[in-house]
Amino acid sequence: MMIMPQKVSEASGPNEAMVLVVAHCILNRSTRWWQKGQPIERNKGPVDKVLQFLTENKIGVIQLPCPEFAFLGNPRSPATKDDYESLPGFKEYCKRLAVDSAKQLQALVEMGRNPRITVLAIVGLERSPSCGIESSPRKVRGTVVYVKEKGLFFDALEKEIENLGLEVQMLGLDMHQPEELCRKLTELLKSNIL
């Protein structure tokens, strides 16, 4: 079952609705880990450029849960994927969230008949140990490096989506360059135009 629209014109008709699925902190940055010495403003509100893109293109949004915040709250120390993998119960927690989230997406698409709901993409957060798409922090010989792999939650989510027979593209947001995600989303929209 495909949950991405075949053509934008089909997904934007009077009986069609498109949604973007996003990591929690894209709409609520207050759940991100807090860096001492950084301005508090970096952890308030949504990522404006993404919200503007959604509004301008009349795309709805589904907010995924934040496994790190729900498991540990704030404040919490910065951590690598290795740290979270060794945290008792965290991998299992991510798996449960992934199962629930994938089932929610499946129900959304299957039950969304009028309007028919399609998922444009799922957006994670680069350099996140849980929600990374192309970049997650690892410890290598005592140093934190960013490696090309998904975070724990998004890795589990991708597997659950595949297990349900769903197909959807995953993209990563770099908080320092949100316009790059908007460019990729625009290309994705254009590639689906008749």
VMD Tcl script that draws the C-alpha trace (Angstrom):
set ca {
  {0.00 0.00 0.00}
  {1.42 3.36 -0.99}
  {0.68 6.36 1.18}
  {2.36 8.98 -0.96}
  {0.28 10.71 -3.64}
  {0.90 9.63 -7.22}
  {0.22 13.12 -8.52}
  {-0.08 16.39 -6.66}
  {-3.11 17.39 -8.69}
  {-4.86 14.25 -7.40}
  {-3.89 15.00 -3.80}
  {-4.97 18.62 -3.96}
  {-8.45 18.12 -5.41}
  {-11.66 18.91 -3.52}
  {-11.82 15.41 -2.00}
  {-8.09 15.03 -1.35}
  {-5.87 16.10 1.55}
  {-2.11 15.81 1.87}
  {-0.25 15.57 5.18}
  {3.38 15.72 6.25}
  {4.44 13.56 9.21}
  {7.07 15.29 11.36}
  {9.32 14.62 14.31}
  {7.84 16.14 17.45}
  {10.33 18.97 17.91}
  {9.65 20.42 14.45}
  {6.36 21.73 15.84}
  {7.43 21.96 19.49}
  {11.11 22.75 19.97}
  {10.72 22.95 23.77}
  {11.08 19.16 23.93}
  {14.65 19.29 22.54}
  {17.56 18.87 24.94}
  {18.70 22.21 26.28}
  {22.24 23.39 25.59}
  {23.70 25.43 28.40}
  {24.87 28.83 27.24}
  {22.58 28.84 24.19}
  {19.70 31.30 23.89}
  {16.38 29.89 25.09}
  {14.76 31.09 21.85}
  {16.30 28.15 19.97}
  {13.99 25.87 21.95}
  {10.71 27.77 21.67}
  {7.87 27.37 19.21}
  {7.83 25.55 15.88}
  {10.33 25.65 13.03}
  {8.77 28.68 11.29}
  {9.94 27.91 7.74}
  {8.40 24.43 7.84}
  {5.13 25.79 9.23}
  {5.09 28.46 6.51}
  {5.68 25.81 3.83}
  {2.78 23.71 5.15}
  {0.45 26.71 5.28}
  {1.36 27.99 1.82}
  {0.85 24.54 0.28}
  {-2.27 23.67 2.31}
  {-0.62 20.55 3.70}
  {-1.78 19.13 7.01}
  {0.65 17.86 9.62}
  {0.91 14.81 11.86}
  {3.23 15.20 14.85}
  {5.09 12.09 15.98}
  {5.87 11.57 19.69}
  {9.28 12.51 21.06}
  {10.77 9.34 22.58}
  {13.60 11.13 24.38}
  {11.36 13.70 26.07}
  {8.66 11.18 26.95}
  {11.23 8.78 28.41}
  {13.54 11.27 30.18}
  {11.87 14.71 30.18}
  {13.88 17.94 30.37}
  {16.47 18.91 31.21}
  {18.45 15.95 29.93}
  {22.07 15.65 28.99}
  {23.18 15.49 25.37}
  {23.44 11.85 24.33}
  {24.55 9.72 21.41}
  {22.74 6.84 19.79}
  {25.11 4.57 21.74}
  {23.99 6.17 25.02}
  {20.32 5.58 24.19}
  {20.96 2.02 22.98}
  {22.46 1.21 26.38}
  {19.71 2.99 28.36}
  {17.54 0.20 29.85}
  {14.13 0.06 28.19}
  {14.68 2.87 25.68}
  {15.02 0.75 22.51}
  {11.88 -1.16 23.47}
  {10.09 2.12 24.13}
  {11.06 3.41 20.66}
  {9.79 0.16 19.14}
  {6.39 0.53 20.90}
  {6.10 4.14 19.73}
  {7.04 3.07 16.20}
  {4.39 0.32 16.15}
  {1.71 2.75 17.37}
  {2.79 5.52 14.97}
  {2.87 3.21 11.94}
  {-0.60 1.88 12.78}
  {-1.87 5.46 13.13}
  {-0.53 6.32 9.68}
  {-2.05 3.18 8.19}
  {-5.45 3.99 9.73}
  {-5.22 7.61 8.61}
  {-4.72 6.58 5.00}
  {-7.14 3.65 5.00}
  {-9.92 5.46 6.88}
  {-9.41 8.85 5.23}
  {-11.85 8.43 2.38}
  {-13.46 11.85 2.01}
  {-11.19 13.62 1.86}
  {-8.74 10.94 0.79}
  {-5.60 11.44 2.87}
  {-2.12 10.91 1.45}
  {1.24 11.26 3.19}
  {3.78 13.39 1.33}
  {6.76 12.35 3.50}
  {7.94 11.65 7.02}
  {10.44 14.21 8.33}
  {13.01 13.44 10.98}
  {15.67 15.60 12.59}
  {19.28 15.32 11.49}
  {21.92 14.78 14.17}
  {19.30 13.27 16.49}
  {20.05 9.95 18.21}
  {16.35 9.07 17.96}
  {14.96 10.88 14.92}
  {17.95 11.19 12.59}
  {17.49 10.22 8.95}
  {20.94 10.64 7.37}
  {22.93 11.63 10.46}
  {23.00 10.34 14.03}
  {25.61 10.90 16.76}
  {27.85 7.98 17.71}
  {30.84 7.64 20.03}
  {33.98 6.60 18.18}
  {37.11 6.20 20.30}
  {35.66 8.57 22.90}
  {34.70 11.28 20.40}
  {31.20 12.13 19.18}
  {30.91 11.82 15.41}
  {27.91 11.90 13.12}
  {27.40 8.77 11.08}
  {25.12 8.08 8.13}
  {22.34 6.12 9.82}
  {18.86 6.58 11.20}
  {18.16 7.32 14.83}
  {16.63 4.62 17.04}
  {12.99 5.72 16.75}
  {13.08 6.42 13.01}
  {14.88 3.15 12.30}
  {12.13 1.29 14.17}
  {9.43 3.41 12.47}
  {10.81 2.64 9.01}
  {10.72 -1.10 9.78}
  {7.16 -0.94 11.10}
  {5.98 1.00 8.07}
  {7.57 -1.61 5.80}
  {6.00 -4.43 7.86}
  {2.58 -2.90 7.18}
  {3.32 -2.75 3.45}
  {3.36 1.05 3.39}
  {5.72 3.14 1.27}
  {6.67 6.68 2.21}
  {9.78 8.76 1.75}
  {11.74 9.88 4.81}
  {13.55 13.23 4.77}
  {15.75 14.89 7.37}
  {15.52 18.45 8.67}
  {18.73 20.25 9.55}
  {17.63 22.82 12.15}
  {20.40 25.13 10.88}
  {19.05 24.97 7.30}
  {15.27 24.50 7.34}
  {15.02 26.06 3.88}
  {16.82 22.99 2.49}
  {14.00 20.73 3.70}
  {11.45 23.09 2.18}
  {13.36 22.91 -1.12}
  {13.28 19.10 -1.03}
  {9.57 19.09 -0.20}
  {8.90 21.51 -3.07}
  {10.80 19.18 -5.43}
  {8.80 16.24 -4.11}
  {5.57 18.12 -4.78}
  {6.69 19.15 -8.29}
  {7.79 15.60 -9.15}
  {4.21 14.47 -8.56}
  {2.53 17.05 -10.80}
  {0.82 15.71 -13.94}
}
mol new
graphics top color blue
foreach p $ca { graphics top sphere $p radius 0.5 }
foreach p [lrange $ca 0 end-1] q [lrange $ca 1 end] { graphics top cylinder $p $q radius 0.2 }
display resetview
